[in-house]
Structure formats: C-alpha cells, structure tokens
Amino acid sequence: MIFLEPYEVLTKVYKGGAHLKIALSSLLAGEKGRTVKLCYAVLEHDGYLDLCLASIAKRKPQESLRLILKIALAAMLYADMVPPVAVNEAVALAKHIGKGGAAGFVNAALRAFKKEDIVLPEGDEGLAVESNFPRFAIRALRERYGDRVRDIVLARSQGVSVRFLRGMENYLGREHLDTPFEKVKIFKNFARDEGFDRGDYTFQSVGSVAVCEAIAPCEHLLDACAAPGGKSVLLAEKCARITACEVHPHRVALMESYIRRMGAENIEVFEKDATAFDPAWEGKFDAVLCDVPCSGLGTASENPDLVLNKNEATMSGIVALQRAILANCSRYVKAGGALYYATCSVLPDENDGACAAFLTERMHFSAEEISSPLPHEKTTYGLQFLPDRAFGAGFYLAKFRRQA
C-alpha cells in the first residue's frame, strides 16, 4: 500500500505537531525514498492542495480523508503517478484505516480533479498559495523588500550543505556548488556514508556556518539555545571553552551524541531554560550566543512543516520568547563582552525588531558592526541573509557589546 507510510508520517506532522524530519527518521530503507518525496510534496504545496480540494469537494472532508486526498493529488501532480493508480491507492488506504464508507467519495473526488480548473488568486493571495508562505509574512516582506518578495518566498534550497573536517577531496567529484567558506560545499545529492560516522564531515547549513564565522574567537562562550549542536561544535574550533545549553532533555541527548561524533572535547552541555536566570552565571562569559527559537521561515524550503499553523497570533508568542531569552542571557555577558543574537527567520519583527526592543531596555549594550562573505543585507542592527541570494538560506545575526 503505497500511501500508508506517507499517511502515517503526515498524520504525526499535521495532527501530532511532529517535525517532519523527526517523523521520517524512524522509517526503514525500502520505500523510504518514495515516502520522503510524497511527504515533502504534500507539505511544500499544502496551500495549493487546499485549493485543489476545494475544487473537487463541496464540503470540507474529515481530516483523515482530507489527508488521503492531499497525498493522492501530490502523487499525481508532483511524483509522476498516473491518476488511476493514485485513485486506487487512495481508495485502498481509506478502506484500510476504517473509512470504507467514504471510499466512493474518495474515488469520485479524485476522478473529478482537473488541473486546468485550478486558478490561483491574484496578487499576494496567489503568491501565498504558490509559495506556501503565510500571508502575514508576505505582507511584512513586501513592506520591507517590495517586489523582491516574490524571489524571496519562491527561493529554494540549492542542495545539501556539507561541512568537512577532513577528506573533502574524496567527494568533490560529485556535482556541487562552492560557497564562500572553504570547507563547506553544497551538493545536489549527498548520501551519508561511513565518513559521517567517523566525523569527517557533518551536515550544516551555509547560514549556520555564516553565523559562526562572524563570531569572534574568545576564551569562554555560552551557546544558550544550542541544539542540535552544530554551532557549538564549529565554535569550539575558535573558542577555548564552550558551554552549551538546551531546555529539552531529548535534544540534550542528541547534542551530546553529535559532540562525541565530531570529537569536540571543550564543550560542556547543560539542560537549562534560557529564560530562567541563574545567578551563578551572571557576568561569567566572554561571549554569549542566543540562536533563539523562531518561526523558521528562513528555512521553509528545507522544512516545509514549519509553515503550518504560523499566523500573527502564534508569532506574538514566538517574539515574546525570543525577547525573554535575549534579555535574560544578556546578564551572563562580562563587562566588555559580546552578545550575539541569531534566528533562521526573514521577518523584521523577529530580527531588527527584537534588537530595537532589547537596546531600549538595556542601555549598557550597544550594537556593533559585523560582516560576512555570504551575500546579505545590512539592516539597522545586523545582517539579514535572504534565501534568493544566500543559497536558499534565510538567517539573521546581530552583535552587541556590553559597556559596563
């Protein structure tokens, strides 16, 4: 049953709030490739598939049937599955999950679908459907970047970003793009092999590497929201000591495993809430990095599930958390030390907006200029990396200096 695995994975994402990559990680080899392709196709085109469903169903179907129809439509539109096969697989899945009574509806709805009947709305409403980007985010980006918003939201990842520690020459025969960072290459396809287990290379986004490259060497750095550990490990090459924190126990375990694999011995890991003040850490660190939880909209092309349920109401909670982390962790910076603020977002409220609010409340900090070889936009307080010019990466970084 071709659609069963995609259905189970996507149910965890849509209904259970699971992250797609985590939901996919438990799959065995076998049909994993097809399942991955279908799951990404559904999530990357979620808004467009909603439009398709509206054209073939007069009333909104139950969630389980809605998901079956989305998988079948995605298979026909984006996975080259011939319609009769997709229809039969969808009907079989409906029966398998106990929805046999709706099998006739599933059959009739899919047979009625005609791609030529689908018309995108005009303007930004249509762009939201085409890009699968939230409408409120498109409005915010248009206000900031004008007509360039289309290029930003339609930009796609350029491939798999790999950072090498050694043995890079063994992989350069594969199709790849060079980046501004000598040991970071972007491959069209890259299958993990024994070099990964040896710690010869790791998968790390070019935006993440850019953030680390812009951070100055220091004696003792706090990575306040460190999981999954990529930045901590890379920064351990230029800082004598790294203290890395994460609030969720399972992510602490993942981070510790990653650090061991990469052989970084100067990192100490703590399970810690970055919003809760620890008096023992006040003024303790030469530098603090707050790579805060965010909307993730800068990496939507690689993580299409992050777009789900993002709206202005949910964003207010995200922004409040970011500002609480920045305010709390600023207390851990030594006099004269540096504070870095990073997100994987393209939204001004999460980036320059957070910095403006912080500097209003913390007068003993001032913004400090930074630079990067990765293409970026200079903003009032930091650097904005945008997907259309930075290999599909959308990140932000600002630096502050504590005066006293």
C-alpha positions as CSV (number, residue, x, y, z in Angstrom):
1,M,0.0,0.0,0.0
2,I,2.0,2.9,-1.4
3,F,0.2,5.7,0.5
4,L,0.2,4.1,4.0
5,E,3.7,5.2,5.1
6,P,3.2,8.8,3.9
7,Y,-0.2,8.9,5.6
8,E,1.3,7.7,8.9
9,V,4.2,10.2,8.8
10,L,2.0,13.2,7.8
11,T,-0.6,12.3,10.4
12,K,2.2,12.8,13.0
13,V,3.0,16.2,11.5
14,Y,-0.5,17.6,10.9
15,K,-2.2,16.1,13.9
16,G,0.6,15.5,16.4
17,G,2.7,18.5,15.7
18,A,5.8,16.4,15.0
19,H,8.7,17.8,12.9
20,L,8.8,16.2,9.5
21,K,12.5,15.2,9.7
22,I,12.0,13.5,13.0
23,A,8.8,11.7,11.8
24,L,10.7,10.5,8.8
25,S,13.8,9.3,10.8
26,S,12.1,6.1,12.0
27,L,11.5,4.8,8.5
28,L,13.4,1.8,7.3
29,A,15.2,1.8,3.9
30,G,12.8,0.0,1.4
31,E,10.3,2.6,0.2
32,K,11.7,5.4,2.2
33,G,12.7,7.5,-0.8
34,R,9.2,7.5,-2.2
35,T,7.7,8.3,1.2
36,V,10.1,11.2,1.7
37,K,9.2,12.6,-1.7
38,L,5.5,12.4,-1.2
39,C,5.6,13.9,2.3
40,Y,7.7,16.8,1.1
41,A,5.4,17.3,-1.9
42,V,2.3,17.5,0.3
43,L,3.8,19.9,2.8
44,E,5.6,22.1,0.2
45,H,2.3,22.5,-1.7
46,D,-0.1,22.5,1.2
47,G,-1.9,25.7,0.2
48,Y,-2.2,24.7,-3.4
49,L,-3.5,21.3,-2.5
50,D,-6.2,23.0,-0.3
51,L,-7.2,24.9,-3.5
52,C,-7.4,21.6,-5.4
53,L,-9.5,20.1,-2.7
54,A,-11.9,23.0,-2.8
55,S,-12.4,22.3,-6.5
56,I,-13.5,18.6,-6.0
57,A,-15.2,18.6,-2.6
58,K,-18.3,20.7,-2.0
59,R,-17.9,20.3,1.8
60,K,-14.7,20.1,3.8
61,P,-13.8,16.3,4.3
62,Q,-12.9,14.8,7.6
63,E,-9.2,15.3,8.4
64,S,-8.2,11.7,7.7
65,L,-9.9,11.8,4.3
66,R,-8.5,15.2,3.6
67,L,-5.0,13.9,4.1
68,I,-5.6,10.9,1.9
69,L,-6.8,13.2,-0.9
70,K,-3.8,15.5,-0.5
71,I,-1.4,12.6,-0.8
72,A,-3.1,11.3,-3.9
73,L,-3.2,14.7,-5.5
74,A,0.5,15.3,-4.7
75,A,1.4,11.9,-6.1
76,M,-0.3,12.8,-9.4
77,L,1.0,16.4,-9.6
78,Y,4.5,16.1,-8.3
79,A,5.5,12.4,-8.2
80,D,4.5,11.4,-11.7
81,M,2.0,8.8,-10.6
82,V,-0.7,8.1,-13.2
83,P,-4.2,9.1,-12.0
84,P,-5.8,5.6,-12.0
85,V,-3.0,4.2,-9.7
86,A,-3.3,7.2,-7.4
87,V,-7.1,6.8,-7.2
88,N,-6.9,3.1,-6.4
89,E,-4.2,3.6,-3.8
90,A,-6.3,6.3,-2.1
91,V,-9.4,4.1,-2.1
92,A,-7.4,1.2,-0.6
93,L,-6.0,3.4,2.1
94,A,-9.4,4.8,3.0
95,K,-10.7,1.2,3.5
96,H,-7.5,0.3,5.4
97,I,-8.0,3.0,8.1
98,G,-11.7,2.1,8.6
99,K,-13.2,4.7,6.2
100,G,-14.6,2.3,3.7
101,G,-17.9,4.1,3.7
102,A,-16.2,7.1,2.2
103,A,-14.3,5.1,-0.5
104,G,-16.9,6.1,-3.1
105,F,-16.4,9.8,-2.2
106,V,-12.6,9.5,-2.4
107,N,-12.9,7.7,-5.8
108,A,-15.3,10.3,-7.3
109,A,-13.5,13.3,-6.0
110,L,-10.1,12.3,-7.4
111,R,-11.6,11.3,-10.7
112,A,-13.2,14.7,-11.0
113,F,-9.9,16.6,-10.5
114,K,-8.6,18.6,-13.4
115,K,-5.5,20.7,-13.0
116,E,-6.7,23.1,-15.6
117,D,-9.6,24.0,-13.4
118,I,-7.3,25.4,-10.7
119,V,-6.9,29.2,-10.9
120,L,-4.6,31.0,-8.4
121,P,-6.0,34.1,-6.7
122,E,-4.5,37.4,-7.8
123,G,-1.7,39.4,-6.1
124,D,-0.2,38.4,-2.7
125,E,-3.1,35.9,-2.1
126,G,-2.0,34.0,-5.1
127,L,1.7,34.3,-4.2
128,A,0.9,32.8,-0.7
129,V,-0.7,29.8,-2.4
130,E,2.1,29.4,-4.9
131,S,4.9,29.7,-2.4
132,N,3.1,28.1,0.6
133,F,4.3,31.1,2.6
134,P,1.9,32.6,5.3
135,R,0.0,35.6,4.0
136,F,1.0,37.8,7.0
137,A,4.7,37.0,6.3
138,I,4.3,38.0,2.6
139,R,2.8,41.3,3.7
140,A,5.7,42.0,6.1
141,L,8.3,41.1,3.4
142,R,6.6,43.2,0.7
143,E,6.7,46.2,3.1
144,R,10.4,45.7,3.6
145,Y,11.6,44.5,0.2
146,G,8.9,45.5,-2.3
147,D,8.6,43.3,-5.4
148,R,11.6,41.3,-4.4
149,V,9.3,39.4,-2.0
150,R,8.4,37.0,-4.8
151,D,12.1,35.9,-5.3
152,I,12.5,35.6,-1.5
153,V,9.5,33.3,-0.9
154,L,9.9,31.2,-4.0
155,A,13.6,30.6,-3.5
156,R,14.5,27.0,-2.9
157,S,17.4,25.3,-1.2
158,Q,20.3,24.8,-3.5
159,G,21.0,21.3,-2.2
160,V,22.7,19.5,0.7
161,S,25.1,21.7,2.7
162,V,28.1,19.7,3.9
163,R,30.9,21.0,6.2
164,F,34.1,19.0,6.0
165,L,36.7,18.5,8.7
166,R,38.9,16.2,6.5
167,G,38.7,14.1,3.4
168,M,36.8,16.7,1.3
169,E,38.8,15.9,-1.8
170,N,37.2,12.5,-1.9
171,Y,33.8,14.0,-2.5
172,L,34.5,16.8,-4.9
173,G,33.9,14.7,-8.0
174,R,30.2,14.9,-7.3
175,E,28.1,17.7,-8.6
176,H,28.4,20.6,-6.1
177,L,28.4,24.4,-5.6
178,D,31.3,26.2,-3.9
179,T,30.4,28.6,-1.0
180,P,32.3,31.5,0.5
181,F,33.5,29.0,3.2
182,E,36.4,26.8,2.1
183,K,35.3,23.6,3.8
184,V,31.5,24.0,3.0
185,K,30.1,22.6,-0.2
186,I,26.5,22.3,-1.4
187,F,25.8,19.0,-3.2
188,K,22.8,18.3,-5.5
189,N,22.6,14.9,-3.9
190,F,24.7,13.6,-1.0
191,A,24.1,10.1,0.6
192,R,25.6,9.7,4.1
193,D,28.4,7.2,4.3
194,E,31.0,5.9,6.8
195,G,32.7,9.3,6.7
196,F,29.8,10.8,8.6
197,D,30.2,8.2,11.4
198,R,34.0,9.0,11.6
199,G,33.3,12.7,11.9
200,D,34.9,13.5,8.6
201,Y,32.0,15.8,7.7
202,T,28.7,16.9,9.1
203,F,25.5,18.4,7.6
204,Q,25.3,22.1,8.5
205,S,23.5,24.8,6.6
206,V,25.6,27.6,5.0
207,G,23.6,30.1,7.0
208,S,24.6,28.4,10.3
209,V,28.2,28.4,9.2
210,A,28.0,32.1,8.3
211,V,26.8,32.9,11.8
212,C,29.7,31.0,13.4
213,E,32.2,32.6,11.0
214,A,31.1,36.1,12.1
215,I,31.6,35.3,15.8
216,A,35.0,36.4,17.2
217,P,37.3,34.0,19.0
218,C,37.1,34.2,22.8
219,E,38.0,32.3,25.9
220,H,34.6,31.2,27.1
221,L,31.4,31.3,25.0
222,L,27.8,30.4,26.1
223,D,25.6,28.9,23.4
224,A,22.3,29.4,25.1
225,C,20.0,27.5,22.7
226,A,22.5,25.1,21.3
227,A,20.6,22.0,20.0
228,P,21.3,20.2,17.7
229,G,24.9,21.3,18.4
230,G,26.2,22.4,15.0
231,K,27.2,25.9,16.0
232,S,28.7,24.8,19.4
233,V,30.9,22.2,17.6
234,L,32.1,24.7,15.0
235,L,32.7,27.5,17.5
236,A,34.7,25.1,19.6
237,E,37.4,25.4,17.0
238,K,37.9,29.1,17.7
239,C,36.8,29.4,21.4
240,A,38.8,27.8,24.2
241,R,35.6,26.7,26.1
242,I,32.0,26.3,25.1
243,T,29.1,26.0,27.5
244,A,26.1,24.7,25.5
245,C,22.5,24.7,26.8
246,E,19.2,23.1,25.7
247,V,15.9,23.0,27.6
248,H,14.6,19.7,26.2
249,P,16.2,16.5,27.6
250,H,15.9,14.5,24.3
251,R,17.6,17.3,22.4
252,V,20.4,17.4,25.1
253,A,21.0,13.7,24.4
254,L,21.1,14.3,20.6
255,M,23.5,17.2,21.1
256,E,25.8,15.1,23.3
257,S,25.9,12.3,20.7
258,Y,26.7,14.8,18.0
259,I,29.5,16.4,20.0
260,R,31.0,12.9,20.6
261,R,30.9,12.0,17.0
262,M,32.6,15.3,16.0
263,G,35.3,14.8,18.7
264,A,34.9,18.2,20.3
265,E,36.3,17.9,23.8
266,N,36.0,21.5,25.0
267,I,32.2,21.6,25.2
268,E,30.2,21.2,28.4
269,V,26.5,20.6,28.0
270,F,23.7,21.6,30.3
271,E,19.9,21.0,30.4
272,K,18.8,24.6,31.0
273,D,16.0,27.0,30.3
274,A,17.4,30.1,28.6
275,T,14.6,32.3,30.0
276,A,15.4,31.4,33.7
277,F,18.1,33.5,35.3
278,D,21.0,31.6,37.0
279,P,22.8,34.0,39.5
280,A,25.9,31.7,39.3
281,W,26.3,32.7,35.6
282,E,25.9,36.4,35.9
283,G,28.8,38.2,34.2
284,K,30.6,34.9,33.6
285,F,31.0,34.7,29.8
286,D,33.3,36.5,27.3
287,A,30.6,36.0,24.7
288,V,27.0,34.7,24.6
289,L,25.2,33.4,21.5
290,C,21.4,33.5,21.6
291,D,20.3,31.5,18.5
292,V,16.7,31.7,19.6
293,P,13.7,29.6,18.7
294,C,11.9,31.3,15.8
295,S,9.4,30.9,13.1
296,G,11.9,29.1,10.9
297,L,10.5,30.8,7.8
298,G,14.1,31.4,6.5
299,T,14.4,27.7,6.1
300,A,10.9,26.9,4.9
301,S,12.1,25.4,1.6
302,E,14.0,22.7,3.6
303,N,11.5,22.4,6.4
304,P,8.0,22.9,4.9
305,D,6.3,21.7,8.1
306,L,7.5,24.9,9.9
307,V,5.0,26.9,7.9
308,L,2.0,25.0,9.3
309,N,-0.1,27.0,11.8
310,K,2.1,30.0,11.6
311,N,-0.1,33.2,11.9
312,E,0.1,36.5,13.6
313,A,-1.3,35.1,16.9
314,T,1.3,32.4,17.1
315,M,4.0,34.8,16.1
316,S,3.3,37.0,19.2
317,G,4.3,34.1,21.5
318,I,7.4,33.4,19.5
319,V,8.5,37.0,19.6
320,A,7.9,37.2,23.3
321,L,10.0,34.1,23.9
322,Q,12.9,35.5,21.8
323,R,13.0,38.8,23.7
324,A,12.8,37.0,27.1
325,I,15.8,34.8,26.1
326,L,17.8,37.8,24.9
327,A,17.1,39.9,28.0
328,N,17.9,37.0,30.4
329,C,21.1,35.8,28.7
330,S,22.5,39.3,28.3
331,R,23.0,39.2,32.1
332,Y,25.6,36.4,31.6
333,V,27.9,38.6,29.5
334,K,31.0,40.0,31.1
335,A,31.7,43.8,31.1
336,G,33.3,44.4,27.7
337,G,32.0,41.1,26.4
338,A,29.9,40.3,23.2
339,L,26.3,39.2,22.8
340,Y,25.1,37.7,19.6
341,Y,21.5,37.3,18.5
342,A,20.6,34.9,15.7
343,T,17.5,33.5,14.1
344,C,16.6,31.5,11.0
345,S,13.9,33.9,10.1
346,V,13.4,36.6,7.4
347,L,10.7,38.5,9.4
348,P,11.7,42.0,10.7
349,D,9.8,41.6,13.9
350,E,11.9,38.6,14.9
351,N,15.2,40.3,13.9
352,D,15.7,44.0,13.9
353,G,12.5,44.4,15.9
354,A,13.9,42.3,18.7
355,C,17.2,44.2,18.7
356,A,15.5,47.6,18.9
357,A,13.4,46.4,21.8
358,F,16.5,45.0,23.6
359,L,18.6,48.1,23.2
360,T,15.7,50.3,24.5
361,E,15.7,48.2,27.7
362,R,19.4,47.5,28.1
363,M,21.2,50.9,27.8
364,H,24.6,49.4,28.7
365,F,24.7,47.4,25.5
366,S,25.3,48.9,22.0
367,A,25.1,47.4,18.5
368,E,28.4,46.6,16.9
369,E,29.0,46.2,13.2
370,I,29.7,42.7,11.8
371,S,30.4,41.4,8.3
372,S,30.1,38.1,6.3
373,P,31.4,36.8,3.0
374,L,27.9,35.2,2.4
375,P,25.7,37.6,0.4
376,H,23.5,39.6,2.9
377,E,21.6,42.8,3.5
378,K,22.8,45.2,6.2
379,T,20.0,46.2,8.5
380,T,19.8,48.8,11.2
381,Y,21.3,46.4,13.8
382,G,22.7,43.4,12.0
383,L,22.9,41.2,8.9
384,Q,20.0,39.6,7.1
385,F,20.7,36.6,4.9
386,L,17.9,36.1,2.3
387,P,17.1,32.8,0.5
388,D,17.2,34.3,-3.0
389,R,20.8,35.3,-2.7
390,A,22.3,33.0,0.0
391,F,21.9,29.5,-1.4
392,G,18.3,29.3,-0.1
393,A,19.3,30.2,3.4
394,G,17.3,32.8,5.4
395,F,19.2,33.8,8.6
396,Y,19.8,36.9,10.8
397,L,22.7,37.9,13.0
398,A,23.3,40.9,15.2
399,K,26.1,41.7,17.7
400,F,26.1,43.8,20.8
401,R,28.9,44.9,23.1
402,R,28.4,45.3,26.9
403,Q,29.8,48.6,28.0
404,A,29.7,48.1,31.8
